[in-house]
Amino acid sequence: MTKQEFIALYQEKMEITGKKEAERLVNGFFSTIEEVLVKGDDLSVLGFGKFETTTQSARTCRNPQTGEEIKVPEKKVVKFRVGKSLAEKVAK
């Protein structure tokens, strides 16, 4: 599903009259999640899941084409852990 398809579904589900308004609300929602994660905070939504930031340690990898070792620096990554309720609904 693309973002535009998601916005159309959200507009229908929430009975929003204008597509621009639905897009504004969806963009606001995602930008708020982004803001929370950039600050380094976690976001837990009961029954849905948890967005969290973790630090992936530095490591050494190999280039599969040349076999050359490459040092990958430490970086922050976002992880999502699915909530029990959502996991059960998807499994059905």
C-alpha positions as CSV (number, residue, x, y, z in Angstrom):
1,M,0.0,0.0,0.0
2,T,1.3,3.4,-0.9
3,K,1.1,6.5,1.2
4,Q,-1.6,8.0,-1.1
5,E,-3.6,4.8,-0.8
6,F,-3.3,4.9,2.9
7,I,-4.5,8.5,3.0
8,A,-7.5,7.6,0.9
9,L,-8.4,4.7,3.2
10,Y,-7.9,7.0,6.3
11,Q,-10.1,9.6,4.7
12,E,-12.9,7.1,4.1
13,K,-12.5,5.4,7.5
14,M,-12.5,8.7,9.5
15,E,-15.2,10.2,7.2
16,I,-13.1,13.3,6.3
17,T,-14.6,15.3,3.5
18,G,-11.4,16.6,1.9
19,K,-8.4,14.7,0.7
20,K,-6.1,17.6,1.6
21,E,-7.3,17.5,5.2
22,A,-6.8,13.8,5.5
23,E,-3.3,14.2,4.0
24,R,-2.5,17.0,6.6
25,L,-3.6,14.7,9.5
26,V,-1.6,11.7,8.3
27,N,1.5,13.8,7.7
28,G,1.1,15.4,11.1
29,F,0.8,11.9,12.7
30,F,4.0,10.6,11.0
31,S,5.9,13.8,11.7
32,T,5.0,13.6,15.4
33,I,6.3,10.0,15.5
34,E,9.5,11.1,13.8
35,E,10.0,14.0,16.2
36,V,9.6,11.6,19.2
37,L,12.1,9.1,17.8
38,V,14.7,11.8,16.7
39,K,14.7,13.1,20.4
40,G,15.6,9.5,21.4
41,D,12.3,8.7,23.2
42,D,10.3,5.5,22.7
43,L,6.7,5.5,21.7
44,S,4.4,2.8,23.1
45,V,0.8,2.3,21.9
46,L,-0.9,-0.3,24.0
47,G,-2.0,-3.3,21.9
48,F,-0.4,-1.9,18.7
49,G,3.3,-1.9,19.4
50,K,6.4,0.0,20.5
51,F,8.7,2.2,18.4
52,E,12.1,2.5,19.9
53,T,15.6,3.8,19.0
54,T,18.6,1.7,19.7
55,T,22.3,2.1,19.0
56,Q,23.8,-0.5,16.6
57,S,27.4,-1.0,17.5
58,A,30.3,-0.5,15.1
59,R,31.3,-3.6,13.2
60,T,33.5,-5.0,10.4
61,C,31.8,-6.4,7.3
62,R,33.0,-7.7,4.0
63,N,32.2,-6.5,0.6
64,P,30.7,-9.6,-1.1
65,Q,32.1,-8.7,-4.5
66,T,35.7,-7.9,-3.5
67,G,36.1,-9.6,-0.1
68,E,37.5,-6.3,1.2
69,E,36.8,-5.6,4.9
70,I,34.7,-2.5,5.5
71,K,34.3,-0.8,8.9
72,V,30.7,0.2,9.6
73,P,30.4,2.9,12.2
74,E,28.1,2.9,15.1
75,K,24.6,4.3,14.3
76,K,21.1,4.8,15.8
77,V,18.3,2.7,14.3
78,V,14.6,2.5,14.8
79,K,13.0,-0.8,15.8
80,F,9.3,-1.7,16.1
81,R,8.0,-4.4,18.4
82,V,4.5,-5.5,17.6
83,G,1.9,-5.5,20.4
84,K,0.0,-8.7,21.4
85,S,-3.4,-7.5,20.1
86,L,-2.1,-6.5,16.7
87,A,0.0,-9.7,16.4
88,E,-3.1,-11.8,17.1
89,K,-5.2,-10.0,14.6
90,V,-2.6,-10.3,11.8
91,A,-2.1,-14.0,12.6
92,K,-5.8,-14.8,12.0
